[in-house]
Amino acid sequence: MAVITLLDSGRIVRDPAQVAATLVAAGVTYEVWGTGRMPKDLRLRDLSETEKRAVLTAFDADIARLMRERGYQTADVVSLYPTTQDLDTMLMAYAKLHVHTDDEVRFVVQGRGVFELHPVQGEAISAELHPGDFITIPANYPHQFRLCEDRHITAIRLFTDRAGWVAHYV
């Protein structure tokens, strides 16, 4: 379950209903999908392409629904772990304040990561996402991303632009 911190006040929100309400008020979609459908044999490590396909297959119904409802064209799985090649270089790109012309859609299936959200109005929010958390950050919404101390996350990503993750730094 996600934990959010309002950065100006330092207020921490853990209650699921309040987490969702705070994020929705900031213009961000948040849902809890759970991880009960995850293949049981996956380990907390970089996943092979076959394992990534198994993750997509496990959540195929949700992915198909979002593609129909929101026009997403592609889905993939990103797997970042301490052993990921060029991890520090990737993390530097994610950590800079940026926007996308596409929604940033993530469903965390393993590990944890933090999105720092900068709404046009209201307090900046640090949202630590855990397995089972689903988030959609709208296009052109300023944000940053970092891994937690354990430096691992596996997440499903959806895109309307077939180019995938393209950042425009602010």
Sequence and secondary structure as in RCSB ss.txt:
>XXXX:A:sequence
MAVITLLDSGRIVRDPAQVAATLVAAGVTYEVWGTGRMPKDLRLRDLSETEKRAVLTAFDADIARLMRERGYQTA
DVVSLYPTTQDLDTMLMAYAKLHVHTDDEVRFVVQGRGVFELHPVQGEAISAELHPGDFITIPANYPHQFRLCED
RHITAIRLFTDRAGWVAHYV
>XXXX:A:secstr
  EEEETTT  EE  HHHHHHHHHHTT EEEE  STTS TT  SS   HHHHHHHHHHTHHHHHHHHHHH   EE
EEEEE TTSTTHHHHHHHHHS EE SS EEEEEEEE EEEEE  SSS  EEEEE TTEEEEE TT  EEEEE TT
  EEEEEEESSTT    EE 
